[in-house]
Amino acid sequence: MKRKICAIGNSKGISIPVDVLEELNLALGSDVDIKLDDKHSRIVIEPIRKERKYPKGVDQEFVTQVNDFIEKYGPALKEIAKK
C-alpha cells in the first residue's frame, strides 16, 4: 500500500491505516521496533510483544477480558475517579 512521508513536528513520518493497526492489535502508544534492512533497502516496523506471565490459577481468557474492559472503559473510569 502506498503512503507518503509527511511532517510531524520537527520529524518525518507516515500514517498507518487503521485496518493494519487492528490486524496487528496495535493502538496509539503501542511499542514498535524500527529496523533498517540495508540489504533490501527497506524499513521494517515490527510490534514489540511483551511475554505475559499469568499468576497461578488465573485463566488467560479472563485476563484478556479484563484487559479489553480496561482498554474500552479505562478513560471513563479515570474521569469517574476524579469526582
C-alpha positions as CSV (number, residue, x, y, z in Angstrom):
1,M,0.0,0.0,0.0
2,K,1.3,3.4,-1.0
3,R,1.9,6.1,1.7
4,K,3.6,9.5,1.6
5,I,6.1,10.7,4.1
6,C,4.7,13.8,6.0
7,A,6.0,16.3,8.5
8,I,5.2,15.5,12.2
9,G,6.6,18.4,14.2
10,N,10.4,18.5,13.5
11,S,10.3,14.9,12.4
12,K,9.0,13.0,9.4
13,G,6.6,10.1,9.5
14,I,3.9,8.0,7.8
15,S,0.4,7.2,8.7
16,I,-0.5,3.6,9.3
17,P,-4.0,2.6,8.2
18,V,-6.5,1.6,11.0
19,D,-7.1,-1.8,9.5
20,V,-3.4,-2.6,9.6
21,L,-3.2,-1.5,13.2
22,E,-6.3,-3.5,14.2
23,E,-4.9,-6.6,12.4
24,L,-1.7,-6.4,14.4
25,N,-3.6,-5.4,17.6
26,L,-1.8,-2.1,17.9
27,A,-3.1,1.2,19.2
28,L,-1.9,4.7,20.0
29,G,1.0,4.2,22.4
30,S,1.9,0.7,21.3
31,D,5.6,-0.1,21.2
32,V,7.2,-1.0,17.9
33,D,10.7,-1.8,16.8
34,I,12.1,0.0,13.7
35,K,15.0,-1.6,11.8
36,L,16.8,-0.6,8.6
37,D,17.3,-3.5,6.2
38,D,20.3,-2.3,4.2
39,K,20.4,-5.5,2.2
40,H,17.0,-5.0,0.7
41,S,16.8,-1.1,1.1
42,R,13.7,-1.2,3.3
43,I,12.4,-0.1,6.7
44,V,10.9,-2.8,8.8
45,I,8.4,-1.9,11.6
46,E,7.5,-4.8,14.0
47,P,5.3,-4.8,17.1
48,I,7.1,-5.4,20.3
49,R,5.2,-8.1,22.2
50,K,5.8,-8.5,25.8
51,E,5.6,-12.0,27.1
52,R,2.8,-12.1,29.6
53,K,3.0,-14.3,32.7
54,Y,-0.2,-15.1,34.4
55,P,-0.5,-15.8,38.1
56,K,-1.2,-19.4,39.0
57,G,-4.8,-20.2,38.7
58,V,-5.7,-17.2,36.5
59,D,-7.1,-18.1,33.2
60,Q,-5.6,-16.4,30.1
61,E,-9.1,-15.8,28.7
62,F,-10.1,-14.0,31.9
63,V,-7.0,-11.7,31.7
64,T,-7.8,-10.9,28.1
65,Q,-11.4,-10.0,29.0
66,V,-10.2,-7.7,31.9
67,N,-7.6,-6.0,29.6
68,D,-10.3,-5.5,27.0
69,F,-12.6,-3.9,29.6
70,I,-9.9,-1.6,30.9
71,E,-9.0,-0.6,27.3
72,K,-12.6,0.2,26.5
73,Y,-13.7,1.8,29.7
74,G,-10.4,3.0,31.3
75,P,-10.8,6.7,30.3
76,A,-14.3,6.8,31.6
77,L,-13.3,5.1,34.9
78,K,-10.5,7.7,35.3
79,E,-12.9,10.5,34.9
80,I,-15.3,9.0,37.4
81,A,-12.4,8.5,39.9
82,K,-11.6,12.3,39.7
83,K,-15.1,13.2,41.0
